[in-house]
Amino acid sequence: MAPTFAGDPRLRIVAGSDPREEARRQFERDFGARAYAGVEALCADEAVEALYVATPHQFHAAHVAAAAAAGKHLLVEKPMALSLDECRAMIAAARQAGVHLLVGHSHSFDAPIRLARSIVEDGTLGAVRMIHALNYTDFLYRPRRPEELDTASGGGVVFNQAAHHVDVVRLLAGSPVRSVRAVAGAWDAARSTEGAYAALLMFESGCVASLVYSGYAHFDSDELMDWMGELGARKEPAGYGAARKLLQADELALKNARNYGGASFRGPPAPQAHQHFGPLIVSCERGDLRPLPHGVMIYGDGERRLEALPAPRLARLEVVDELYAAAVDGRAPLHSGEWAMETLSVCLAILRSSKEQREIAL
């Protein structure tokens, strides 16, 4: 999010916090802003009006409570928290302080997804009946801290990646999830958290969504997206297998080096197209929709056509749109704490359904 914040004239980066000295030094160089070692000092900075909480998942609830008590509006990384009780406490803290709480970025912010939803709302294609979403990545084999490979600490693909999938299909279906049946796979003893899932979501409207994700670094579903990567930049297929090869070195050292301020840190690529979360097909009564990095393909009864989108100036500007509208104009955000808590409830149901081998009613 930092390049988006820096490139949007509606925002000014005034301060940040990180326990690592190298990150604080780079932050000061990059933004000419104050850098604190602790969250408490950041919350006490009177120049800060809104806070982006991008700490590990297990700290979200405590950091939101501290920031809300200091009167800061909040943008919190997904997943919102690790339990519904933590979510409720975060919502209550924001409500009591009179500040707005948003959760993201998830890929339901992406312009092609929002365009697909507007096409659905137009009504021409009728109601959404079925959604198929899949994504195959190298997620599990990117350098990780130990807790990122521990499900109880928020590790694995269900906490970290299903939040994207669930947010997207909830937005497109436009209906609450009624039940979940899922299987999650943990197939590598050396990386014992969930690396894959397949989930069937039933909505109160009667719509059904199938979600399939694998982070085991074999097939790459960006091959089905014309090799446009998740962040909107073109990928090089010749890089196949790089993630597993990289892990032959010291993993924690690799992780630290690639973190912000580390010797190998590289910022996100400049976007060439809109972000995505893998191939997605939305089946309506009178046609199908397929969001793409450059628009939405519409497959009707007699023709197919592309509803094109202009290339993005900055990645994730939609997040700033929603944050600014809430903090400055007082408009209730779509991706509120309540919205994110519902998404987390589905993610927890995926884990529970897999463990208990049964359908979970919400």
C-alpha positions in Angstrom: 0.0 0.0 0.0 2.9 2.4 0.6 3.4 3.4 -3.1 -0.3 4.0 -3.4 -0.4 6.2 -0.3 2.7 8.1 -1.5 1.3 8.6 -5.0 -2.2 9.8 -4.1 -2.5 13.6 -3.5 -5.4 13.0 -1.1 -3.0 11.5 1.4 0.3 12.5 3.1 2.5 9.9 4.9 3.5 11.6 8.2 4.7 8.8 10.4 5.1 5.0 10.8 6.2 2.4 13.2 8.3 -0.8 13.0 10.4 -2.6 15.6 13.2 -3.1 13.1 15.7 -0.3 12.9 16.5 -0.9 9.2 12.9 -0.5 8.3 12.6 2.8 10.3 15.7 4.1 8.5 14.3 3.3 5.1 10.9 4.7 6.0 12.6 8.0 6.9 14.5 8.1 3.7 11.6 7.1 1.5 9.0 9.5 2.9 10.8 12.1 5.0 8.4 11.1 7.8 8.8 10.2 11.5 9.5 6.6 12.4 8.7 5.1 15.8 9.9 1.8 17.3 6.5 1.2 19.1 2.8 1.5 18.1 2.0 3.5 21.2 4.3 6.4 20.1 2.7 6.3 16.6 -0.8 6.5 18.1 0.2 9.5 20.2 1.4 11.4 17.1 -1.2 14.2 16.7 -0.5 14.6 13.0 -1.8 11.1 12.2 -5.4 11.0 11.2 -5.7 7.5 9.9 -3.6 4.4 10.6 -2.8 1.5 8.3 -2.3 -1.7 10.4 -0.1 -4.1 8.5 1.3 -6.0 11.5 1.1 -9.8 11.7 -2.5 -11.0 12.2 -2.2 -11.9 15.9 -1.5 -8.2 16.7 -4.4 -6.6 14.8 -6.9 -6.5 17.7 -4.5 -4.9 20.2 -3.2 -2.4 17.6 -6.7 -1.4 16.5 -7.7 -0.9 20.1 -4.8 1.4 20.8 -5.3 3.4 17.5 -9.0 3.8 18.0 -8.5 5.0 21.6 -6.3 7.7 20.1 -9.0 8.7 17.7 -7.4 7.4 14.5 -9.4 6.0 11.5 -8.3 2.5 10.7 -7.4 0.5 7.6 -6.5 -3.0 8.7 -4.9 -5.7 6.6 -6.8 -8.9 5.9 -7.6 -11.2 7.6 -9.2 -8.8 10.1 -8.2 -11.1 13.1 -7.9 -14.7 14.1 -11.2 -15.1 15.9 -14.7 -13.6 15.8 -14.3 -12.4 19.4 -11.3 -10.3 18.3 -13.4 -8.9 15.4 -16.2 -8.0 17.7 -13.8 -6.2 20.1 -12.2 -4.3 17.1 -15.6 -3.2 15.8 -16.7 -2.1 19.3 -13.4 -0.1 19.9 -13.9 1.8 16.6 -17.6 2.4 17.3 -16.9 3.7 20.9 -14.2 6.0 19.6 -16.3 7.3 16.7 -13.8 6.3 14.0 -14.2 4.3 10.8 -12.7 0.8 10.5 -12.0 -0.7 7.1 -10.4 -4.0 6.2 -8.3 -4.6 3.1 -6.7 -4.8 0.7 -8.7 -7.8 -0.5 -9.2 -8.4 -4.2 -12.9 -7.5 -3.9 -11.6 -3.9 -4.1 -10.2 -4.6 -7.6 -11.8 -2.5 -10.4 -12.7 -5.5 -12.6 -14.6 -7.1 -9.7 -16.4 -3.9 -8.9 -17.3 -3.5 -12.6 -18.6 -7.1 -12.7 -20.8 -6.4 -9.7 -22.2 -3.2 -11.4 -23.0 -5.3 -14.4 -24.9 -7.8 -12.2 -26.7 -4.9 -10.5 -27.8 -3.6 -13.9 -30.1 -6.6 -14.0 -29.7 -7.3 -17.8 -28.2 -10.7 -17.2 -30.5 -11.7 -14.4 -29.5 -13.1 -11.0 -26.2 -14.7 -10.1 -26.6 -18.4 -10.0 -23.0 -19.9 -9.8 -19.5 -18.6 -9.4 -16.3 -20.6 -10.0 -13.0 -19.2 -8.7 -9.5 -20.8 -8.7 -6.0 -19.8 -8.0 -2.7 -21.8 -8.2 0.4 -20.0 -6.8 3.7 -20.5 -5.0 2.3 -19.0 -1.8 3.5 -21.7 0.6 7.1 -21.6 -0.7 7.8 -17.9 -0.3 10.1 -17.2 2.7 8.1 -17.4 5.9 8.4 -16.6 9.6 7.6 -19.7 11.8 4.1 -18.4 12.7 3.2 -18.1 9.0 3.5 -21.9 8.8 1.4 -22.4 12.0 -2.4 -22.3 11.5 -3.1 -21.5 15.1 -1.0 -18.3 14.7 -2.8 -17.3 11.5 -0.6 -19.2 9.1 -1.5 -21.1 5.9 -3.6 -20.3 2.9 -7.0 -20.3 4.5 -6.3 -17.4 6.8 -4.1 -15.6 4.2 -5.6 -16.3 0.8 -9.2 -17.5 1.3 -10.0 -14.0 2.7 -9.5 -12.8 -0.9 -11.6 -15.5 -2.5 -14.4 -15.2 0.0 -14.6 -11.4 -0.2 -14.7 -11.6 -4.0 -17.5 -14.1 -4.3 -19.5 -12.5 -1.4 -19.5 -9.2 -3.3 -20.5 -10.8 -6.6 -23.2 -13.0 -5.1 -24.7 -10.1 -3.2 -26.1 -12.4 -0.6 -25.0 -13.8 2.8 -23.3 -17.2 2.9 -25.7 -19.9 4.3 -23.3 -22.9 4.6 -19.8 -24.1 3.8 -18.5 -27.5 2.8 -14.7 -27.7 2.4 -11.6 -29.7 2.3 -8.2 -28.2 3.2 -4.9 -29.9 2.4 -1.6 -29.9 4.3 0.5 -32.1 2.1 4.1 -31.1 3.0 5.3 -32.2 6.4 8.1 -29.6 6.3 5.5 -26.9 5.9 2.7 -28.4 7.9 0.0 -25.7 7.6 -2.8 -25.7 5.0 -1.4 -25.2 1.5 -4.6 -25.8 -0.4 -8.4 -25.8 -0.1 -11.5 -26.6 -2.1 -14.7 -25.0 -0.8 -18.4 -25.0 -1.8 -20.3 -21.9 -0.5 -24.1 -21.9 -0.5 -25.7 -18.4 -0.4 -29.1 -17.5 1.0 -30.1 -16.4 -2.5 -29.6 -19.9 -3.9 -26.3 -19.0 -5.6 -23.4 -21.5 -5.2 -19.7 -20.7 -5.4 -16.8 -23.1 -5.7 -13.4 -21.9 -4.5 -10.2 -23.8 -5.3 -6.7 -22.7 -4.2 -3.3 -24.3 -4.2 -0.1 -22.6 -3.0 2.2 -25.6 -3.6 4.2 -24.0 -6.4 3.5 -26.3 -9.2 0.9 -25.2 -11.7 0.6 -21.4 -11.9 -2.9 -20.2 -12.9 -1.5 -16.9 -14.2 -0.9 -19.0 -17.3 -4.7 -18.7 -17.7 -4.5 -15.0 -17.3 -2.1 -14.4 -20.2 0.8 -14.4 -17.7 -0.5 -11.2 -16.0 0.5 -11.6 -12.3 -1.7 -11.0 -9.3 -0.3 -7.5 -8.8 -1.0 -6.4 -12.4 2.5 -6.8 -13.8 3.5 -9.3 -16.5 5.3 -12.4 -15.3 8.1 -14.3 -16.9 7.2 -18.0 -17.3 10.9 -18.9 -17.4 11.0 -18.2 -13.7 9.2 -21.5 -13.0 10.5 -23.3 -9.8 12.3 -20.2 -8.4 10.4 -20.2 -5.1 11.4 -23.7 -4.1 15.0 -23.2 -5.2 15.3 -20.0 -3.1 14.3 -21.9 0.1 17.4 -24.0 -0.1 19.1 -21.1 1.7 18.4 -19.8 5.3 14.7 -19.1 5.2 14.4 -16.6 8.1 17.4 -14.7 6.7 15.8 -14.6 3.3 12.5 -13.3 4.8 14.3 -10.6 6.8 16.3 -9.5 3.7 13.2 -9.3 1.6 11.2 -7.3 4.2 11.0 -3.5 4.0 14.4 -2.1 4.8 16.2 -5.4 4.1 19.1 -5.7 1.7 17.0 -7.6 -0.9 13.8 -5.5 -0.5 12.1 -4.6 -3.8 8.9 -2.6 -3.9 5.9 -3.9 -5.8 6.1 -3.6 -9.6 4.5 -0.7 -11.4 1.0 -2.0 -12.5 0.5 -2.6 -16.2 -3.1 -3.8 -15.6 -5.5 -4.3 -12.8 -4.9 -6.8 -10.1 -6.6 -10.1 -10.0 -6.9 -13.3 -7.9 -6.9 -15.9 -10.6 -9.5 -17.1 -13.1 -13.1 -16.4 -12.2 -16.4 -17.0 -13.9 -19.7 -15.6 -12.8 -22.8 -17.4 -14.2 -26.0 -15.4 -14.3 -29.4 -16.5 -15.6 -28.8 -14.9 -19.1 -25.0 -14.8 -19.4 -21.6 -15.3 -17.9 -19.0 -12.7 -16.7 -15.3 -13.2 -16.6 -13.3 -10.4 -14.8 -9.9 -9.9 -16.4 -6.9 -7.6 -15.7 -8.1 -5.2 -18.4 -11.9 -5.3 -18.0 -14.8 -7.8 -17.9 -15.7 -10.2 -20.7 -19.5 -10.6 -21.1 -20.9 -13.8 -22.7 -24.5 -13.2 -23.6 -27.0 -15.3 -25.5 -25.9 -14.1 -28.9 -22.5 -12.3 -28.5 -19.5 -11.9 -26.4 -17.8 -8.6 -25.7 -15.2 -6.9 -23.5 -16.3 -4.1 -21.2 -12.8 -2.5 -21.0 -11.2 -0.6 -18.2 -8.5 2.0 -18.5 -5.1 0.9 -17.1 -4.7 1.9 -13.4 -2.5 4.9 -12.6 -1.6 3.4 -9.2 -2.4 0.0 -7.8 -5.1 -0.3 -5.1 -6.4 3.2 -5.5 -9.9 1.8 -4.8 -8.7 1.3 -1.2 -7.9 5.0 -0.8 -11.3 5.9 -2.4 -13.1 4.0 0.3 -10.8 5.2 3.2 -11.0 8.8 2.1 -14.8 8.7 1.6 -15.2 7.3 5.2 -12.6 9.5 7.0 -13.3 12.8 5.2 -16.8 12.5 3.9 -18.3 10.3 6.6 -19.6 7.7 4.2 -19.9 4.2 5.7 -17.4 1.9 4.0 -18.3 -1.3 2.2 -15.3 -3.2 3.6 -16.2 -2.4 7.2 -15.4 -4.4 10.3 -18.8 -6.1 10.0 -18.1 -7.1 6.4 -14.7 -8.5 7.3 -16.0 -10.4 10.3 -18.4 -12.2 8.0 -15.6 -13.1 5.7 -13.5 -14.4 8.6 -16.5 -16.5 9.7 -16.5 -18.2 6.3 -12.7 -18.8 6.5 -13.1 -20.4 9.9 -15.9 -22.5 8.6 -13.6 -23.8 5.8 -11.2 -25.0 8.5 -13.9 -26.5 10.6 -15.6 -28.2 7.7 -12.4 -29.8 6.7 -11.6 -30.9 10.2 -15.1 -32.3 10.9 -15.7 -33.5 7.4 -19.2 -32.0 7.2 -21.2 -29.0 6.0 -21.1 -26.0 8.4 -24.1 -23.8 8.7 -23.5 -20.1 9.3 
